[in-house]
Amino acid sequence: MGLSTFLASLLTSSTMQVYQAGKSFDNIGDLNRLNTYQRLQAKVPYSNLSMVTIPALVCCLLVSVFLVLSSVTFLIQERRREYAMMRLNGASRRRILIIGILEFSIPLALSNLIGCLVGSLLTIPVGRFYARSAEFSDSGMVFTPRIRPSIAVVTFIMMMVACLLGVWMAMRKVGGAAPLQLMTETSDKTKRIGWIRSSAALVFLILTLVVGFAPLLSMTQDLRIMLEVILVITTVYLAAPILVVLTVSVIGLIPAKVAGGPGLLALQRARKESAGSTAIALPAMMILTIVISLVAAMQAGSIGGAVLSLYPLKADVMATSLDSDAQNRNPSDLIGGMPEVRDFVTYQTQQWAMEGSAGHTATVVWEPAEQLQGQKVQSSPSIHFSFVQGNSSDLGSDRVAVNQDSSYSIGDTVRLLDRHDQPHEVRVVALVQSPEGIPELSAGNNYPLLLTAEGDLPQLGEDAHTIIPISAVNPTDAHGITSRLKSGLQGDFAVQTRQEYIDDFIQRGLSGQTAMTVMIVGATILALIFMMQSIAISAWERKRQNQRLNQIGVAWRSIAWSGMIETLTDVAGGAVMALLGIAIVEGCIALSFVQAGMSMALTPVPVGRFLLVTVVLLLVAVFTSWVCSLRSRKVEEGRTY
């Protein structure tokens, strides 16, 4: 109990320190030397940091409650006769509850105190780890949190409240039981799943199959996948007692054949004491199912969203400036001289801050005036902007068009701030629809896109880029155009065919999901804490049984080897059942992609992450079992001598 509580306190304390550091903008530097847009961009990673650390804090507190609950429940089970004697001698239920809380408060307070102190000392390395998911490096910033003693005190109080809640939940059952019941109650290690839980597992299994594979046309792809993940996780948890018994019984046959006596003993124990096997297998099963399924769902959402938004792209070749300071800004002459090119547009974009809109920015797009002329209202989808209301002739000095998805209407006034924080007031005179399939030219409700002609608004914003969609006379000429532009633009532009542009965008989206790393590492650590505690409790329960085996001639080495094999079998069984749940999620994702008109080959399969987490769980489980067996042997040998 002490070790698990210490680790939970360490994680909570360090995460709490990082969260407060993000809220206080530690190491953000002097913002006064930055303009408004740069100040907004400097605060973005700190906002991302809060989004990452808040779920981690909630998980740490919940894990603390259940860690203490399981530990204290085991200890109380061992002392049930003692509590029964106290009840028979006149102690009230309330008095026993107070005694139990006071008894466990001291070791919990000590482990929490040490954990909070050590966690505070690890604030800087933990902060650097979280900073990767908050995109500090992408902004060219280094996040260095400072240690706050007050946060350590607050974290200690929070952890003690969580731990005492776990103690109260465990002691409540003892206080409500009659003395005779406590005297006669025995721990049931072979408890099977009840009919209520079996019925619930069956119902959720049916729902899982219906949602995952039935033709539900009214349900969106993202909603369907996330609902399937939730149903799979719930089904696996409800059916865990049955699933573990089945898988352990089958997997245990392998070491029973290979390892001889220790393997047979491990198989018999795993089958007989199914509750202990479930307690060890459940953390591995649930963490693998939850983490890998969520990773697959997040990747599927990124891939599906990118594909559905990019596939309408009408350009055969895309040229995008690599650097805002690129020398060759306008390669129109080079592109226009190619007979294979049917049409192209040179868009120049910049980011501007918006006066009076806290945290909001606007994308300003300049298009050459000669290309704007003659564009029709509601023109067919192409590489050009299409006018929904108004037309290109309405544009002029300080008159712009805005994307139709924004909250602005014709006649509204927008005040922009340039890189020198000088205001520029523009009036909306038209509504436009962005070219489909070009994310750089799309915008949301709070981040409008303003279209203007070259020369009508000074180019004084930030993050300047040039985007050139090119349509070929024949799509087969795309590779030839790409090759000629790459040699002619001298590395200033990324020139890609339509498919290369889509693939690159998808890969950048997946590589940008750095929060997955935090989720995987954090979930694995919490699963390890749960699993190590379950192994330690199981070893403690087997202490007398191991002593009897040793007394009848079984060597301690064989007993320890048997314990490690049993633990390995339990964790491997949990991994196999998790793999089954993940396979259902993968099938749902593949079917959703096919129904959306996408290739099944795009289905994300996070095999590497699954194998990595599984190997870590197996290694730690075997090591913990070996340490527990070694400690039990030393204690027994000390008593003998």
N, C-alpha and C positions, 0 to 999 in steps of 0.2 A: 504493500500500500504506500509506503513512504517513497519508494523509488518512482512509482508511477505518478504520484502526486507532485513530486519534485520536478519531473519532466514536464508535466502539464503546466505547473507554475512558471517554469523557465520559459516555455513557449509563450504563455500568456503575457508575462512581464515584458519580454523583449518585443513582442508584437505591440503591446500597449505603448511602449516607449516610442516605437517607430510611428505609430498612429498619431501620437501627440506631436512628434517632430514634424510630421506632415502638416498637421493643422496649424502649427506655429511657423511654417515655412523656414525650417532650419537651413542654413547655408544657401539661401536664395540669392544673397548678394545685395548690392545697392540697386534698388528698382528705380530710383530717381534719375539715374543716368540712361534709362531705357525709355523708349516711346510707349504709347498706349498699347499698340499691338504687341510689342515685345514683352511688355509686362503681362499681358493676357496669356501669351504663349509660355512664359516662364512659370506661371501658376498651374498650367495644365498637368504636368507630372505630379504635382502635389495633390490635385484632385483625384488623379488616377490612383495614387497611393492610398487614399482613404477608401476607395472602392475595393481595393485588394485587402486591406488590413481589417476592415469591419467584419466581413464574413469569417476571417481567420480567428478573430476574437470570439465571436459567437460560438464557433466550433470548439475552441479551447475550453470555454466555460461549460458547454454541454458535456464535453468529454470528461471534465473534472467531476461533474456531478455523477456520471455513470461509473467512472472509475472508482470513486469512493463508495458508491452504492454497492457495486459488486464485491469490493474488498470487505467492506463492513458486513455485508450479508453473509459472507463466508465465515468471518470471525464470530459473528453472532450465532451462526449455526453450530459452531463448535462450543459455544458457551450457553446453549439453550437450557441445559440442566441447571447451570448456576443461576440463571435468571428465574427458573422455576422455583428453586429453593428460596430465593429472595422473596418471591411472591408468596410462598407458603409461610414465610416468617413475618408477613405483614407489610411488606413494601408495596406501595401503591404503584400503579402503572406510570403515573407521572414521575414518581421518584426514580423508577428504573430508567425511564427515558432521559431524565436529567443526568443520572449516573453514566449512562452510555455516551451521551453527548460530551460530558466532561472527560470521560476516559479517552475518547478518540480525539478530542480537541488538541491535546498536547502534541502527539506525534504529527498530526496534520498541520498544526501551526509551525512546528519546527521545519518540516519538509517544505511548506509553503514559503517560509521566511528565507530559507537557503535558496530555493528555486527562484524567488523574486530577485534576490541579490545577484545571483549568477546571471539570470536573464537580463538584468539591467547592465551588467558588465559586458554582455554580448550584444548590446544595442547597435553598435557600429557595424559589425559583420552581418547581423540580421537585417539591418537597414539597407546595406548594400545589396543583399539578396532580394529584398522586396523591390528595390529601386529598378531592378531589371524588368520587372513586370509593369512598372509605372512609366516606362519609356523616358527615364532621365538621360540615358546615353544617347537616345535619338535626338534629344534637344541640346546635346553638347554640355550637359550639366552633371555635376558630381554631387550626390546626396550624402551628406555626412551628418547624421543626427547626433544630438548631444543628450547625455544622460540626465534625467530629471529625478532626483530622490523622491519628490512628491508623488510621481507616477508609480514608483515602486511601492509606496505606502498604500496608494489607492488600489493597486493591483493585488496587494496582500489582503486587503479587506474584501475585495471582490472574490478572490479565490477562497477565503475562509467562509464567506457566505455560501458559495457554491458547494464547498466540501461539507459544511454543516447541514446543508439541505440534503445532501446524499446520506449523511448519518441519520438524520431525522426520518427520511424515507425508509431506511433499513430498520431502524429501531421501532418504527410504528407497528410493524407486524408482530414483534415480540410483545409490545405493550397490549395489543388487542387479543392475544392468545391466552387461553386458560392455562393454569399451572400444570394440570394433568396432560394437556396436549403438548406442552413443551417437554415434559418428562419422557413422553412416549414417542415423540416425533423423531424420525430418522431422515437423513439426507437420501433422497431418491436419485441415484445416479443413472438409473435406467429409465427415467421418465420419458414417455412417448408423447407425441404430439396429440393434443386434444381434438375432439370432433369439431369444435367451433373454429379452431385455427385451421384444421384440414379443410373445412367448408370454405373458409375465407380464402385460403390458398387456391382452391379450385376455381372459385369465382374470379379471382384476379388473374389466374392463368387464362381463363376464357376471354376476359376483357383484353388481356395482352395480345392474344392471337387475333381478336377482332380488330382492335385498333391498328395493329401492325400490318395485317395482311388483307383485311376486308376493303372493298372499294368505297371508301368514305370520301366522296368528291367534294363535300362541303367543308372539309377540314384542310387548313393550310399545311404546307409541308413542314414548316418549323414547329407548329403546334403539334402535329402528329408525331414527330420524332421525339420531342420533349415529353409528351404524354406517354409515349411508349417506354421511354427511359424510366419514368416514375413508376409505371406499372410493373416493369421488369424488376426494378429494385424492390418494390413491395412484395411481389410474388416470391422472389428469392428469399427474402427475410422470413416470410410466413411459412414457407416450405422447408426452411433450413434443417429442422430435425430429421425430416424424411430424407432430404437430399444428401445430408452428411452421412447418414447410416448407409445408404446405398453406395455412394462413391467410395467411402472408406472401406466397406466390405469388399469391393472389387479391387481397389488399388492395393489394399493390404495383402492380397494374394501374392503380389510380386515379391515383397520382402519375405513373406512366409516361405516361399520356395527358395529364395536366394540366400537369406540369412539364417535359415534353420531355426533353432530354438528361440533366440531373441525375436526373430520375425514372427513366429507363431504366437509368442506371448504378447507381442504388440498387437497382433490382429485380434486375439481374444479380448484383450482389454478394450480396444477400440469398439468392438461389437457390444461388449457387455455394458460398458460405461459410456453410453451414447451422449449423455449430457456433457461429460467432460470433453469428448471429441468435438461436439457442437460448439462449446465455449472457445476452443482453440481455432476451429475452422471458420467460425462465423466472422471474426475480424478480417481474415484474408478474403473470404468470399464477398463480404459486403464492400470492402474498400476497392477490390478489383472491379466488381460490378459497377459501383458508383463512379469511380474515377475514369475507368476506360470507357464506359458508356457515355459519360458526359463529354469526354474528350472527342469521341467519335461524333456525338451530336453537335458539338461546337464546330468541329471541322466540317461536318456536313452542312451546317448553316452557312458557314463562310463560303464553301465551295458552291452550294446551291444558289446563294444570293448573288455571288459573283458571276456565275454562269448565266443565270436568268437575266441579269442586268447587262452583261457584256455581249451576249449572243446576238442581240438586235443590231450590233455595230455594223454599219454599212461601209466602212472604210476597208480597203484591202491592205493598206499599209499605214502604220502609225509612226510618226516621228515626234519624239518628246525631248525637250532640252534636258540635259543631265545636270546642268549647273545654272544657277540664276545669273552667274557672271560669264556665261558662255559667249565667246567672241562672235560666232556666226549666228546672228539672231534671225535673219530673214533669208532663208534659202529659196525664196520664191522663184528666182531666175533659174536656178538649177532644176527645180522640180517642173517648172513650166516648160522647160526645153525638152522634156522627155516625151516622145510621141506615145509611149505606153500609158501615160497619165491622162485620165479622162477629166478629173476634177480634183481640186484640193482647196483647203482653207487654212490660212495661217492665223491661229488664235494666240493672243498674248494675254496671260492672266497674272493678276496680282492680288494680294490679300490686304484688306483695309480694315481698320477698326471702325466701329460704329458709335457715334456720339449718342449718349443717352440710353444705350443698350448694353448693360453690364455683361461682360464676357462674350458678347456676340461680335462676329466678324462677317465681312461680306467679301465675296469673290467678284472682282471686276474683270470683265472679258472685253478685250479690244479686237474688233474684226475690221479688216481693211474696208474703207468706204465703198470702193468699186465692187467688192464682193457682196456687201450688204444691199446694194441697189438691185432692185428687181425681184427680191425675195417675196414670195407670195404668202398671203394669209393661209394658215392651215395647209402648208405644202406637205407633200408626202415625206415620210421619214427619210432622212439623208444625213450627210455630214454637216449640213447647215442648220442654224437655228430656224425654227418656223414660227411665224408671228400668229398668235392666237387672237389678240386684239391690237389694233393699230398696225402700223407698217414701218418699214425702214426709213421712209422719208420723214417720219416724226422725230427721229433721233437728231441730236445736234448738240450744241454747246450746253453742258449741264442738263441735258435731257437724255434719259436712259430707258432701256427696257428691263423688266425684271422677270424672273422665272415665274410661271403661273402657279407653282406650288407654294410660293411664299405668302406671307400674310399681308403683302402690300398690294394696293390697287392703283389703277390709273388716277393720277392727280396727287398721289401721296408724295411727300418730301422726305428724302433720306439724307442725313448728315454724316459724312464720312470724315475720318481723320487720316491724314497721310503720315509718312514716316517722320515728319517734323512736327506732328500733332497740330497741323494747321487744318481747320475745318474746310470741307468742300460740300456745298449743298447741291443736290441733284434732284430732279423731279421725274417721277415715273410717267412715261407717256405711252408705254406699250407693254403688253404681256407676251412672253415668248415661251416656247418649249425647247428644251435643250436637245442637241443631237443624241440619239439613243446609243447606248453602249460606250459612252466616254465618261467615266466617273469624274475626271478632272473638270468636266463642264456641267456637273450636276450639283444641286444644292438642296438644303432642307428648309424647313419653315423658319428656324431661328438664324439661319446662315444664308441669306439670299444671294442670288447671282445676278449681277447687273451687266447688261450688254450695252456697249457703246461703240462708236466708230473711232478709228484712230484720229487723234488730234482734238477730239471733243472733250476729253478729260485728261489732265496731265498724269503721266505714269509715275506716281510718287508713292506707290504702295510698297509692300514687302513681298518676299518669296516670289519673284518674277519667274515665269516659265513660259515657254512657247510650245504649243501643241498643234501639230499639223496632221489632220486626217487626210488620206489620199485614196481616191477611187481610181482603179485601173480600168483601162478599156476592156481588158480580158483578165479575169481573176488569176489566170495562170501566169500572168506577167508580174505578180506580186514579188516573187523571189528575185527577179531581175532588177526591179525597181529598188528593192531593199539593198541589194549588193552595190548598186551604183551610188545610192545615197550614203551608205556607210563609208565608202571611199571618198566621196565628195565633201561630206560634212566634217571630216577629220576628227571624229570622236566627240564633237560638241553635242550630238543628239543620239538618243537611243532609237534606232530604226528597227522596227519589227513588223513582221507580217501579222495579219489579223489573229491567227491562232497563237503565234508567239506572244503577242500582246495579252491575250486572254490568259494563257498559261502563266505568264510572268505575274500578272495581277493576282491570280489565285495563290501562287506560291508566296508572294509578299504578304497576302492576307493571312496565310497559315503561319508563316514565320513570325508575324507580328502578334500572334496569340501567346505572348510570353507569360500571361497569367496562368496558363496550363502548368508551367513548371512549378510555380508556387503551390497550385492545387495538388499536384501529384506528390511533391515532396512533403507538404504538410499532412496530406491524408495518409501517406505511407508512415510517417512518424507516429501519428495518432494510432494507426492500426498496429504498429509495432508495440506501442505502450499497452494497448488492450491485450494483444496476443501474449506478450511477455508476462503480464499479470496472470492471465488464464493458465499459462504453462506453470508458473510458480505455484498457483493455488492447486493445480492438478498434482504437482509433485508433492506438495504438502499433504494432500489427501492420500497419496500412495505411500507415505512414509512407513506406516505400520505394515502394510502389505509387503513392501520391499524388505522390511526387517524379517518377516516370517519366511520370505523366499530365501533370504540369505542364511537363515538358521537351518533350513532344510538342505542347504548345500549349493544354492545358486550363487555364483560368483558376482561380486559387485560390478565387475566389468560387463557381464552379460545383462545385468539389470539396467545399467546405464545405457548400454547399446540398445536394449529393448525400448527404453523411454525415448531415445532419440528417433528410433524408427517409427514409433507410434506418433510422435509429434510431427515428423516429416510426412507421414501418411495423412494425418488430419489436415495439415496445411495444403498438401497436394490435392486432397479431396475438395477443399474449399476453392482452390484455383480452378479445378475442372468444372465445378458447378458454376463458378463465375464466368468461365469461358462459354458455357451453354447460354447463360443469360445475355452475354455480349453478342453471341451469334444471332440471337433473336433480334437484338437492336440493329445489327448490321444488315440482317435481312429486311427489316423495315425501312432502313435508309436506302438500300438498293432498290426496293420496290417503289419508294417515293421518287427517286431519281428517274426511274423508267417512266412512271406515270407523268412526270413533268417534262418528258421529252428529252431527258439527258441520258448519257451513256452510263451503264452500270459500272464501267471501269473507273468512274470518278468516285466511287464509294470509298471513303477513308477507312483504312484498316490499320489501327495503331498497334501492330504486332510488337514492335520494339519496346514500347512503353509497357505493354502487358508482360513481356518476358522479363524486363528489368525489375519491375515491382515484384513479380513472382519470385525471382531469384533472391532478391533482398529479403523477402519474407521467409523463404525457406532457410537461408543461411542463418538469419537471426534466430529463427525458431529452433534449429538444431543446436546452435551455440547456447541459447538459454536453457534448453533441456539438459545439455551436458553440464553446465554450471550448477544447475539445481541438483542433479544427480551427484556431482562431486561434493557439493556442500553437504548433502544428506549423508554421504558416505563418511566424510570427515567427522560429522557430529556423532554418528553411530560408533565410529572407531574410538572417538574420545570417551564415549560412555563406557566402552568395553575395557579400555585401559584405566 
